[in-house]
Amino acid sequence: MSSDSSLEQDWRDIAERFLGCGAELAPLLLSPGDPAQRADACQTIMSLLGCGYLNAFLTDPYHPRFTPIFNEGSNGAAPNGDTVYGYASLADDGVYRIAGNRGTSRQCVLVLGSALFTMTDTLERMNDHIDIDDIPRSADGEFEFILSARRPDGYAGHWEALPPRAGAVVVRHIACDWLREQDAVLTIECLNRPVQLPRASVQEIMRRFDLVAPYPRRYVTPWQRWLLDMRAKGIVNRLRLNAMEETGGGLIHQAYYEGLFEVDADEVLILQTEIPQRAFYWSVLLTDELYRTIGYMDRQSTLNDVQARLDADGRFRAVISATDPGVPNWLDTGGYTSGSIQGRWNKCSGSPLPEIKRVALADLRRHLPPDTPHVTPAEREAILRQRLRGGQRRRRW
């Protein structure tokens, strides 16, 4: 920016950074000839530019705070409907105090690494985990610890080692009963820098805009390639196990299963699996072809171990369809005829691979246990309204 420029010209110079997003993502679409998918992609680009702004401008390695990521407002990389995600940037020489209240949610985990994949062109691994349940806390759930490369001199409280080249931390708040479980509350502050953030220079603001511009490409590319790879390998209406090792994502002690789905309007897919004898947490979700979890606030496109109903034989059976099949474990495709399925087994005694059967909607009941309940439209509406209320109680941004 020059001193004789105008605001109009300054903004044009900034906006030009974002104009190439469509060209960068076009080769990654699974159905590039579909105008509806292109419209979805444009919406995705806009949402990710917004998320990129929050992550680039509102968290600084020496003045960090947790900013939202992976939610229905910045939907991509198959966010888990049960998880509220937050991101903060770190410096490997920073001394951080993380404090808060544990709450009552199923799990709260910090995942650390050199860089979040959205902030760099290199797919860095995020493999260091801190489970908040391993941090000492008071009777009312309060906790505090220091995160740094070495323990501060004279510090007698709980300390966690900051990994070498640390540059990012992602917090995952996982809840299953959305209405009743309370997510942990976390604060983060850097103790070896002044609290006040200095006013950013023009050069620093431009540097941060340069981080935002490639954000949609960085966010989408690894996962769209993931979906294209599954399609090339024919993993359609069937599933495979995956530990997320190739992408550097996922939690320790957690296995994933995944696959693509294709189903016509007059068909359904029946997903069925046994449940491990010991299971801390499990869930399943649907995404569209852009790896966006389908409308999980107001649609039953995800189910977890609290929301799901098990059959008398102890197995979990879900019906994947666009039309409500009138069963408890409906997984709603949201009008999409294709997308992906992703399931999680967290701290389980086994990692079963579910089976998928494709049948006509009219024949569905012949393929389900005879005691499968019938869910009326009024009952479904009540279920969805409770889901919406529970989702809104959680602080996703």
C-alpha positions as a Markdown table, in Angstrom:
| # | Residue | x | y | z |
|---|---|---|---|---|
| 1 | Met | 0.0 | 0.0 | 0.0 |
| 2 | Ser | 1.4 | 3.4 | -1.0 |
| 3 | Ser | 0.7 | 6.7 | 0.7 |
| 4 | Asp | -1.0 | 8.1 | -2.4 |
| 5 | Ser | -3.4 | 5.2 | -2.9 |
| 6 | Ser | -7.1 | 5.1 | -2.0 |
| 7 | Leu | -9.1 | 2.7 | 0.1 |
| 8 | Glu | -10.8 | 1.5 | -3.1 |
| 9 | Gln | -7.5 | 0.6 | -4.7 |
| 10 | Asp | -6.2 | -0.9 | -1.4 |
| 11 | Trp | -9.2 | -3.2 | -1.2 |
| 12 | Arg | -8.9 | -4.2 | -4.9 |
| 13 | Asp | -5.3 | -5.1 | -4.3 |
| 14 | Ile | -6.3 | -7.3 | -1.3 |
| 15 | Ala | -9.3 | -8.8 | -3.1 |
| 16 | Glu | -7.1 | -9.9 | -6.0 |
| 17 | Arg | -5.4 | -12.3 | -3.7 |
| 18 | Phe | -8.7 | -14.3 | -3.4 |
| 19 | Leu | -9.7 | -14.4 | -7.1 |
| 20 | Gly | -7.7 | -17.6 | -7.9 |
| 21 | Cys | -9.5 | -19.8 | -5.3 |
| 22 | Gly | -12.0 | -21.2 | -7.8 |
| 23 | Ala | -9.4 | -22.1 | -10.3 |
| 24 | Glu | -7.3 | -23.8 | -7.6 |
| 25 | Leu | -10.2 | -26.0 | -6.3 |
| 26 | Ala | -11.9 | -26.8 | -9.7 |
| 27 | Pro | -9.7 | -29.8 | -10.5 |
| 28 | Leu | -10.6 | -31.3 | -7.1 |
| 29 | Leu | -14.3 | -31.5 | -7.6 |
| 30 | Leu | -15.8 | -35.0 | -7.8 |
| 31 | Ser | -18.6 | -33.8 | -10.1 |
| 32 | Pro | -17.2 | -30.7 | -11.9 |
| 33 | Gly | -20.1 | -30.7 | -14.4 |
| 34 | Asp | -22.7 | -30.3 | -11.7 |
| 35 | Pro | -23.7 | -26.7 | -11.3 |
| 36 | Ala | -25.1 | -27.4 | -7.8 |
| 37 | Gln | -21.7 | -28.7 | -6.7 |
| 38 | Arg | -20.0 | -25.7 | -8.1 |
| 39 | Ala | -22.4 | -23.5 | -6.1 |
| 40 | Asp | -21.6 | -25.5 | -3.0 |
| 41 | Ala | -17.9 | -25.0 | -3.8 |
| 42 | Cys | -18.3 | -21.2 | -4.0 |
| 43 | Gln | -20.1 | -21.2 | -0.7 |
| 44 | Thr | -17.3 | -23.3 | 0.8 |
| 45 | Ile | -14.7 | -20.8 | -0.5 |
| 46 | Met | -16.5 | -17.9 | 1.1 |
| 47 | Ser | -16.9 | -19.7 | 4.4 |
| 48 | Leu | -13.2 | -20.7 | 4.5 |
| 49 | Leu | -12.0 | -17.2 | 3.8 |
| 50 | Gly | -13.9 | -16.1 | 6.8 |
| 51 | Cys | -12.4 | -18.9 | 8.9 |
| 52 | Gly | -9.0 | -18.1 | 7.5 |
| 53 | Tyr | -9.4 | -14.5 | 8.6 |
| 54 | Leu | -10.1 | -15.6 | 12.2 |
| 55 | Asn | -7.2 | -18.0 | 12.3 |
| 56 | Ala | -4.7 | -15.6 | 10.7 |
| 57 | Phe | -5.7 | -12.3 | 12.4 |
| 58 | Leu | -7.1 | -13.3 | 15.8 |
| 59 | Thr | -4.5 | -15.7 | 17.1 |
| 60 | Asp | -0.8 | -14.7 | 17.4 |
| 61 | Pro | 2.0 | -17.0 | 18.8 |
| 62 | Tyr | 2.7 | -14.6 | 21.6 |
| 63 | His | -0.9 | -13.4 | 22.1 |
| 64 | Pro | -2.9 | -16.6 | 21.4 |
| 65 | Arg | -6.6 | -17.3 | 21.8 |
| 66 | Phe | -8.7 | -20.2 | 20.6 |
| 67 | Thr | -10.5 | -19.3 | 17.4 |
| 68 | Pro | -13.2 | -21.5 | 15.8 |
| 69 | Ile | -12.4 | -24.1 | 13.1 |
| 70 | Phe | -14.1 | -27.1 | 11.6 |
| 71 | Asn | -17.7 | -26.3 | 12.2 |
| 72 | Glu | -20.9 | -25.7 | 10.1 |
| 73 | Gly | -19.7 | -22.2 | 9.5 |
| 74 | Ser | -16.3 | -23.4 | 8.1 |
| 75 | Asn | -17.4 | -26.8 | 7.0 |
| 76 | Gly | -14.7 | -29.0 | 5.4 |
| 77 | Ala | -12.5 | -31.9 | 6.4 |
| 78 | Ala | -15.6 | -33.7 | 7.7 |
| 79 | Pro | -16.0 | -32.0 | 11.1 |
| 80 | Asn | -17.4 | -34.4 | 13.7 |
| 81 | Gly | -20.9 | -33.2 | 14.7 |
| 82 | Asp | -20.1 | -34.1 | 18.3 |
| 83 | Thr | -16.9 | -32.0 | 18.4 |
| 84 | Val | -16.3 | -28.3 | 18.9 |
| 85 | Tyr | -12.9 | -27.4 | 17.6 |
| 86 | Gly | -10.6 | -24.5 | 18.4 |
| 87 | Tyr | -7.2 | -23.4 | 17.1 |
| 88 | Ala | -4.4 | -21.3 | 18.5 |
| 89 | Ser | -1.0 | -20.6 | 17.1 |
| 90 | Leu | 2.1 | -21.2 | 19.3 |
| 91 | Ala | 5.8 | -20.3 | 19.3 |
| 92 | Asp | 8.3 | -23.0 | 20.4 |
| 93 | Asp | 9.9 | -20.4 | 22.9 |
| 94 | Gly | 6.6 | -19.4 | 24.3 |
| 95 | Val | 5.6 | -20.1 | 27.9 |
| 96 | Tyr | 1.8 | -20.7 | 28.0 |
| 97 | Arg | -0.6 | -21.0 | 30.8 |
| 98 | Ile | -3.7 | -23.0 | 29.9 |
| 99 | Ala | -6.5 | -22.9 | 32.5 |
| 100 | Gly | -10.2 | -23.4 | 32.8 |
| 101 | Asn | -12.9 | -25.7 | 34.0 |
| 102 | Arg | -13.2 | -29.3 | 32.8 |
| 103 | Gly | -17.0 | -29.4 | 32.5 |
| 104 | Thr | -18.8 | -32.7 | 32.0 |
| 105 | Ser | -18.3 | -33.4 | 28.3 |
| 106 | Arg | -17.2 | -36.8 | 27.1 |
| 107 | Gln | -13.7 | -35.7 | 26.2 |
| 108 | Cys | -11.4 | -32.6 | 25.9 |
| 109 | Val | -8.1 | -33.1 | 24.1 |
| 110 | Leu | -5.3 | -30.7 | 22.9 |
| 111 | Val | -3.5 | -31.8 | 19.8 |
| 112 | Leu | -0.1 | -30.1 | 19.1 |
| 113 | Gly | 2.2 | -30.0 | 16.2 |
| 114 | Ser | 4.4 | -27.8 | 14.0 |
| 115 | Ala | 1.5 | -26.3 | 11.9 |
| 116 | Leu | -2.1 | -26.8 | 11.2 |
| 117 | Phe | -2.6 | -27.9 | 7.6 |
| 118 | Thr | -4.7 | -24.9 | 6.8 |
| 119 | Met | -1.8 | -22.5 | 7.5 |
| 120 | Thr | 1.0 | -24.1 | 5.4 |
| 121 | Asp | 1.5 | -25.8 | 2.0 |
| 122 | Thr | 3.2 | -28.7 | 3.8 |
| 123 | Leu | 1.0 | -31.3 | 5.4 |
| 124 | Glu | 2.4 | -31.3 | 8.9 |
| 125 | Arg | 1.5 | -33.9 | 11.4 |
| 126 | Met | -0.3 | -33.0 | 14.6 |
| 127 | Asn | 0.6 | -36.0 | 16.8 |
| 128 | Asp | 1.2 | -34.7 | 20.4 |
| 129 | His | -1.8 | -35.0 | 22.6 |
| 130 | Ile | -2.7 | -33.7 | 26.0 |
| 131 | Asp | -5.9 | -35.1 | 27.5 |
| 132 | Ile | -7.4 | -32.6 | 29.9 |
| 133 | Asp | -8.6 | -35.6 | 32.0 |
| 134 | Asp | -4.9 | -36.2 | 32.8 |
| 135 | Ile | -4.5 | -32.7 | 34.3 |
| 136 | Pro | -5.0 | -32.4 | 38.0 |
| 137 | Arg | -8.1 | -30.4 | 38.9 |
| 138 | Ser | -10.1 | -29.2 | 41.9 |
| 139 | Ala | -13.3 | -30.6 | 43.1 |
| 140 | Asp | -15.3 | -28.1 | 41.1 |
| 141 | Gly | -13.4 | -28.9 | 37.9 |
| 142 | Glu | -10.9 | -26.0 | 37.8 |
| 143 | Phe | -7.4 | -26.7 | 36.4 |
| 144 | Glu | -4.3 | -24.9 | 35.3 |
| 145 | Phe | -0.9 | -26.0 | 33.8 |
| 146 | Ile | 2.1 | -24.5 | 32.1 |
| 147 | Leu | 3.0 | -25.6 | 28.5 |
| 148 | Ser | 6.6 | -24.7 | 27.6 |
| 149 | Ala | 9.8 | -26.3 | 26.2 |
| 150 | Arg | 11.2 | -26.6 | 29.7 |
| 151 | Arg | 9.7 | -26.3 | 33.1 |
| 152 | Pro | 10.0 | -22.7 | 34.4 |
| 153 | Asp | 12.4 | -22.2 | 37.3 |
| 154 | Gly | 10.6 | -22.4 | 40.6 |
| 155 | Tyr | 7.3 | -23.6 | 39.1 |
| 156 | Ala | 5.8 | -26.3 | 41.3 |
| 157 | Gly | 2.4 | -26.7 | 39.5 |
| 158 | His | 1.5 | -29.1 | 36.6 |
| 159 | Trp | 3.7 | -28.8 | 33.6 |
| 160 | Glu | 3.5 | -30.2 | 30.1 |
| 161 | Ala | 6.3 | -30.2 | 27.6 |
| 162 | Leu | 5.9 | -28.1 | 24.4 |
| 163 | Pro | 7.0 | -30.2 | 21.5 |
| 164 | Pro | 10.0 | -29.0 | 19.4 |
| 165 | Arg | 9.0 | -26.7 | 16.5 |
| 166 | Ala | 5.5 | -26.3 | 18.0 |
| 167 | Gly | 3.4 | -23.9 | 16.0 |
| 168 | Ala | -0.2 | -24.9 | 16.5 |
| 169 | Val | -2.6 | -26.4 | 19.0 |
| 170 | Val | -6.1 | -27.7 | 18.2 |
| 171 | Val | -8.6 | -28.3 | 21.0 |
| 172 | Arg | -11.4 | -30.9 | 20.6 |
| 173 | His | -14.4 | -30.7 | 22.9 |
| 174 | Ile | -16.4 | -33.9 | 22.4 |
| 175 | Ala | -20.0 | -34.3 | 23.7 |
| 176 | Cys | -22.6 | -36.9 | 23.0 |
| 177 | Asp | -25.6 | -35.6 | 24.9 |
| 178 | Trp | -25.6 | -32.1 | 23.5 |
| 179 | Leu | -28.3 | -30.8 | 25.7 |
| 180 | Arg | -26.9 | -31.9 | 29.0 |
| 181 | Glu | -23.1 | -32.2 | 28.7 |
| 182 | Gln | -21.1 | -29.1 | 29.4 |
| 183 | Asp | -18.0 | -28.4 | 27.3 |
| 184 | Ala | -14.7 | -27.5 | 29.0 |
| 185 | Val | -13.9 | -23.8 | 29.2 |
| 186 | Leu | -10.2 | -23.1 | 28.3 |
| 187 | Thr | -8.1 | -20.0 | 28.3 |
| 188 | Ile | -4.6 | -19.7 | 26.9 |
| 189 | Glu | -2.0 | -16.9 | 27.5 |
| 190 | Cys | 1.6 | -16.4 | 26.8 |
| 191 | Leu | 3.5 | -15.6 | 30.1 |
| 192 | Asn | 6.8 | -14.5 | 28.6 |
| 193 | Arg | 5.4 | -11.6 | 26.6 |
| 194 | Pro | 3.3 | -8.5 | 27.6 |
| 195 | Val | -0.4 | -9.0 | 27.5 |
| 196 | Gln | -1.1 | -6.2 | 25.1 |
| 197 | Leu | -0.8 | -6.9 | 21.4 |
| 198 | Pro | 1.0 | -4.1 | 19.6 |
| 199 | Arg | -0.7 | -2.4 | 16.8 |
| 200 | Ala | 0.0 | -4.3 | 13.6 |
| 201 | Ser | 2.1 | -2.5 | 10.9 |
| 202 | Val | 0.8 | -2.3 | 7.3 |
| 203 | Gln | 3.3 | -4.9 | 6.3 |
| 204 | Glu | 2.1 | -7.3 | 9.1 |
| 205 | Ile | -1.5 | -6.9 | 8.0 |
| 206 | Met | -0.6 | -7.7 | 4.4 |
| 207 | Arg | 1.4 | -10.7 | 5.6 |
| 208 | Arg | -1.7 | -12.0 | 7.3 |
| 209 | Phe | -3.9 | -11.4 | 4.3 |
| 210 | Asp | -1.3 | -13.5 | 2.4 |
| 211 | Leu | -2.1 | -16.3 | 4.9 |
| 212 | Val | -5.8 | -16.0 | 4.3 |
| 213 | Ala | -5.7 | -16.1 | 0.5 |
| 214 | Pro | -4.5 | -19.8 | 0.1 |
| 215 | Tyr | -6.6 | -20.9 | 3.1 |
| 216 | Pro | -9.5 | -22.5 | 1.0 |
| 217 | Arg | -7.0 | -24.4 | -1.1 |
| 218 | Arg | -5.0 | -25.6 | 1.8 |
| 219 | Tyr | -8.2 | -26.5 | 3.7 |
| 220 | Val | -9.8 | -28.5 | 0.9 |
| 221 | Thr | -7.0 | -30.0 | -1.2 |
| 222 | Pro | -5.8 | -32.9 | 1.0 |
| 223 | Trp | -9.3 | -34.1 | 1.7 |
| 224 | Gln | -10.6 | -33.8 | -1.8 |
| 225 | Arg | -7.6 | -35.8 | -3.0 |
| 226 | Trp | -8.6 | -38.3 | -0.2 |
| 227 | Leu | -12.1 | -38.6 | -1.7 |
| 228 | Leu | -10.8 | -38.9 | -5.2 |
| 229 | Asp | -8.4 | -41.6 | -4.1 |
| 230 | Met | -11.3 | -43.6 | -2.6 |
| 231 | Arg | -13.3 | -43.3 | -5.7 |
| 232 | Ala | -10.4 | -44.4 | -7.8 |
| 233 | Lys | -10.0 | -47.5 | -5.6 |
| 234 | Gly | -13.7 | -48.3 | -5.8 |
| 235 | Ile | -14.5 | -47.7 | -2.2 |
| 236 | Val | -18.2 | -46.9 | -3.0 |
| 237 | Asn | -21.0 | -48.3 | -0.8 |
| 238 | Arg | -18.4 | -50.2 | 1.1 |
| 239 | Leu | -16.0 | -49.2 | 3.9 |
| 240 | Arg | -12.3 | -49.4 | 4.9 |
| 241 | Leu | -10.5 | -48.8 | 8.2 |
| 242 | Asn | -8.2 | -45.9 | 8.4 |
| 243 | Ala | -6.1 | -44.5 | 11.3 |
| 244 | Met | -5.7 | -41.1 | 9.6 |
| 245 | Glu | -1.9 | -41.6 | 9.6 |
| 246 | Glu | -1.4 | -40.4 | 6.0 |
| 247 | Thr | -3.0 | -37.1 | 6.7 |
| 248 | Gly | -1.6 | -36.5 | 10.1 |
| 249 | Gly | -5.0 | -35.9 | 11.6 |
| 250 | Gly | -7.2 | -37.8 | 14.1 |
| 251 | Leu | -6.8 | -38.6 | 17.7 |
| 252 | Ile | -4.6 | -41.2 | 19.4 |
| 253 | His | -6.6 | -44.3 | 20.5 |
| 254 | Gln | -9.1 | -43.6 | 17.8 |
| 255 | Ala | -9.7 | -45.6 | 14.6 |
| 256 | Tyr | -11.8 | -44.5 | 11.7 |
| 257 | Tyr | -13.8 | -46.2 | 9.0 |
| 258 | Glu | -14.7 | -44.5 | 5.8 |
| 259 | Gly | -16.1 | -44.9 | 2.3 |
| 260 | Leu | -18.1 | -43.2 | -0.4 |
| 261 | Phe | -21.9 | -43.6 | -0.7 |
| 262 | Glu | -24.1 | -43.5 | -3.7 |
| 263 | Val | -27.8 | -43.9 | -3.3 |
| 264 | Asp | -30.8 | -43.0 | -5.5 |
| 265 | Ala | -34.0 | -41.3 | -4.2 |
| 266 | Asp | -35.9 | -44.6 | -4.2 |
| 267 | Glu | -33.1 | -46.6 | -2.4 |
| 268 | Val | -31.5 | -46.8 | 1.0 |
| 269 | Leu | -28.2 | -48.0 | 2.3 |
| 270 | Ile | -28.3 | -50.1 | 5.5 |
| 271 | Leu | -25.1 | -49.7 | 7.6 |
| 272 | Gln | -24.7 | -52.4 | 10.3 |
| 273 | Thr | -22.0 | -53.2 | 12.7 |
| 274 | Glu | -21.3 | -54.9 | 16.0 |
| 275 | Ile | -20.3 | -52.6 | 18.9 |
| 276 | Pro | -17.0 | -53.3 | 20.7 |
| 277 | Gln | -17.4 | -54.8 | 24.2 |
| 278 | Arg | -15.5 | -51.8 | 25.6 |
| 279 | Ala | -16.2 | -48.5 | 23.9 |
| 280 | Phe | -15.4 | -45.1 | 25.3 |
| 281 | Tyr | -17.0 | -43.3 | 22.3 |
| 282 | Trp | -18.2 | -44.0 | 18.9 |
| 283 | Ser | -20.1 | -42.2 | 16.1 |
| 284 | Val | -20.8 | -42.0 | 12.4 |
| 285 | Leu | -21.4 | -39.1 | 10.0 |
| 286 | Leu | -22.2 | -38.3 | 6.4 |
| 287 | Thr | -20.6 | -35.7 | 4.2 |
| 288 | Asp | -21.3 | -34.3 | 0.8 |
| 289 | Glu | -18.8 | -34.6 | -2.1 |
| 290 | Leu | -16.9 | -31.6 | -0.8 |
| 291 | Tyr | -16.2 | -33.4 | 2.5 |
| 292 | Arg | -18.6 | -31.1 | 4.4 |
| 293 | Thr | -20.5 | -32.8 | 7.1 |
| 294 | Ile | -24.2 | -32.6 | 6.0 |
| 295 | Gly | -26.3 | -30.1 | 8.1 |
| 296 | Tyr | -25.7 | -31.8 | 11.4 |
| 297 | Met | -27.4 | -29.0 | 13.5 |
| 298 | Asp | -30.9 | -29.5 | 12.0 |
| 299 | Arg | -30.5 | -32.9 | 10.2 |
| 300 | Gln | -29.8 | -36.3 | 11.7 |
| 301 | Ser | -26.7 | -36.7 | 9.5 |
| 302 | Thr | -24.6 | -37.9 | 12.4 |
| 303 | Leu | -25.2 | -40.3 | 15.3 |
| 304 | Asn | -23.2 | -41.2 | 18.4 |
| 305 | Asp | -23.4 | -43.8 | 21.1 |
| 306 | Val | -26.0 | -41.7 | 23.1 |
| 307 | Gln | -28.2 | -40.7 | 20.2 |
| 308 | Ala | -28.3 | -44.1 | 18.5 |
| 309 | Arg | -30.5 | -47.1 | 19.2 |
| 310 | Leu | -29.0 | -50.6 | 19.3 |
| 311 | Asp | -31.1 | -53.6 | 18.2 |
| 312 | Ala | -31.9 | -56.5 | 20.5 |
| 313 | Asp | -28.9 | -58.4 | 19.1 |
| 314 | Gly | -26.6 | -55.6 | 20.3 |
| 315 | Arg | -25.8 | -54.4 | 16.7 |
| 316 | Phe | -26.1 | -50.9 | 15.4 |
| 317 | Arg | -28.1 | -50.5 | 12.2 |
| 318 | Ala | -28.5 | -47.2 | 10.4 |
| 319 | Val | -30.4 | -46.3 | 7.3 |
| 320 | Ile | -28.8 | -43.9 | 4.9 |
| 321 | Ser | -31.3 | -42.1 | 2.7 |
| 322 | Ala | -32.6 | -38.7 | 1.5 |
| 323 | Thr | -36.2 | -39.7 | 2.5 |
| 324 | Asp | -37.1 | -40.3 | 6.1 |
| 325 | Pro | -37.4 | -44.1 | 6.4 |
| 326 | Gly | -39.3 | -43.8 | 9.7 |
| 327 | Val | -36.6 | -45.6 | 11.8 |
| 328 | Pro | -34.7 | -44.3 | 14.8 |
| 329 | Asn | -31.2 | -44.5 | 13.2 |
| 330 | Trp | -31.8 | -42.5 | 10.1 |
| 331 | Leu | -28.7 | -40.9 | 8.6 |
| 332 | Asp | -30.1 | -38.1 | 6.4 |
| 333 | Thr | -28.2 | -37.4 | 3.2 |
| 334 | Gly | -29.7 | -33.9 | 3.1 |
| 335 | Gly | -30.8 | -34.3 | -0.6 |
| 336 | Tyr | -27.3 | -35.5 | -1.8 |
| 337 | Thr | -27.2 | -38.7 | -3.7 |
| 338 | Ser | -23.5 | -39.2 | -3.1 |
| 339 | Gly | -20.9 | -38.2 | -0.5 |
| 340 | Ser | -18.9 | -40.0 | 2.1 |
| 341 | Ile | -19.4 | -42.0 | 5.3 |
| 342 | Gln | -17.0 | -41.6 | 8.3 |
| 343 | Gly | -17.1 | -43.4 | 11.6 |
| 344 | Arg | -15.0 | -43.3 | 14.8 |
| 345 | Trp | -14.1 | -45.9 | 17.4 |
| 346 | Asn | -12.4 | -44.1 | 20.3 |
| 347 | Lys | -10.7 | -46.1 | 23.1 |
| 348 | Cys | -12.5 | -49.2 | 22.0 |
| 349 | Ser | -11.6 | -52.8 | 22.5 |
| 350 | Gly | -11.9 | -53.4 | 18.8 |
| 351 | Ser | -12.5 | -51.6 | 15.5 |
| 352 | Pro | -15.2 | -53.4 | 13.6 |
| 353 | Leu | -15.7 | -52.6 | 9.9 |
| 354 | Pro | -19.4 | -52.1 | 9.3 |
| 355 | Glu | -21.2 | -53.7 | 6.3 |
| 356 | Ile | -23.3 | -51.8 | 3.8 |
| 357 | Lys | -26.3 | -53.2 | 1.9 |
| 358 | Arg | -28.1 | -51.3 | -0.8 |
| 359 | Val | -31.9 | -52.0 | -1.0 |
| 360 | Ala | -35.0 | -50.4 | -2.4 |
| 361 | Leu | -36.8 | -48.0 | 0.0 |
| 362 | Ala | -40.0 | -50.0 | -0.5 |
| 363 | Asp | -38.3 | -53.2 | 0.7 |
| 364 | Leu | -36.5 | -51.6 | 3.7 |
| 365 | Arg | -38.5 | -53.2 | 6.5 |
| 366 | Arg | -37.8 | -56.7 | 5.2 |
| 367 | His | -34.1 | -56.1 | 5.8 |
| 368 | Leu | -34.4 | -54.8 | 9.4 |
| 369 | Pro | -35.2 | -56.6 | 12.6 |
| 370 | Pro | -39.0 | -57.0 | 13.0 |
| 371 | Asp | -39.0 | -55.0 | 16.3 |
| 372 | Thr | -37.4 | -51.9 | 14.7 |
| 373 | Pro | -39.6 | -49.0 | 15.9 |
| 374 | His | -41.5 | -46.8 | 13.6 |
| 375 | Val | -40.8 | -43.1 | 13.9 |
| 376 | Thr | -43.6 | -40.8 | 12.9 |
| 377 | Pro | -43.1 | -37.4 | 11.3 |
| 378 | Ala | -44.2 | -35.7 | 14.5 |
| 379 | Glu | -41.7 | -37.8 | 16.5 |
| 380 | Arg | -39.0 | -37.0 | 14.0 |
| 381 | Glu | -39.7 | -33.3 | 14.2 |
| 382 | Ala | -39.4 | -33.5 | 18.0 |
| 383 | Ile | -36.1 | -35.3 | 17.7 |
| 384 | Leu | -34.7 | -32.8 | 15.3 |
| 385 | Arg | -35.8 | -29.8 | 17.4 |
| 386 | Gln | -34.1 | -31.3 | 20.5 |
| 387 | Arg | -31.0 | -31.8 | 18.3 |
| 388 | Leu | -31.1 | -28.2 | 17.2 |
| 389 | Arg | -31.4 | -26.9 | 20.7 |
| 390 | Gly | -28.5 | -29.1 | 21.9 |
| 391 | Gly | -26.3 | -28.0 | 19.1 |
| 392 | Gln | -27.0 | -24.3 | 19.7 |
| 393 | Arg | -26.1 | -24.6 | 23.4 |
| 394 | Arg | -22.5 | -25.5 | 22.5 |
| 395 | Arg | -20.1 | -22.6 | 21.7 |
| 396 | Arg | -19.0 | -23.4 | 18.2 |
| 397 | Trp | -17.8 | -19.8 | 17.4 |
